């Protein structure tokens, strides 16, 4: 099983809003980050070409 990091799960605006909400309850929280994680089950090891295609398909959104 491949575990591949993805793009941020929340926009900067939503992250800031959520962080403010959390800080209202727990002032010690300094930062917040969300990220999509992709799990890919394959029957065999991917070839280099297949991996490039998979990486291209999973390249979206802003970089972390």
N, C-alpha and C positions, 0 to 999 in steps of 0.2 A: 504494500500500500504506500503510495506516495502522499506526502503531506506538504502542500504548497501554500505559502503565504499569498494572500490577495491584497486588494486595495483596502483603504480605510472603510469601515462599515458605516461611519457617520460623517457628515460634512463638518467643516470647521465650525459653522454656526451651531449645528446641533450638539457637537461635542462641548462647545463653550456653554451652551444652555444647560446641558446635563451636568457639567462640572459645577456650575453655579448652584444648581438644585441640590447636588450631593453635598457641596460645601455648606449649604444652609443647615444641613443635618449633622455633618461631620467636618468641622473646620480644618482638621489636620490633613485632609486630602489635598495633594499638591497638583496632581495631573491625572489625565484620563486619556486612554487610547483604545480604539476599537479597530478590529481588523477582521476581514473575511479570511477563513482558512478553507482550502479545498482539499478534499480527500479523494484520491483517484485509485480505484482498485483495478489492476490490470492482470491479465492471465499470464503475461510474460513480461520480461524487461523490455521497455520501449527502445526502439532504435533512436539514433541521434536525430533523424528527420522527424520521427513521431514526437519526440520530446520537444523539438523546436515548434511544431504545430501546436502542441498542448500549451506550451509557454505563451505562444502568440494568442491563443484563444483566451487565456487567463490573464492577459495584460490589458487592464482597463482602469479607468479612474486615476486619481492622483497617486503619486508615489508616497510611501511613508518615509 
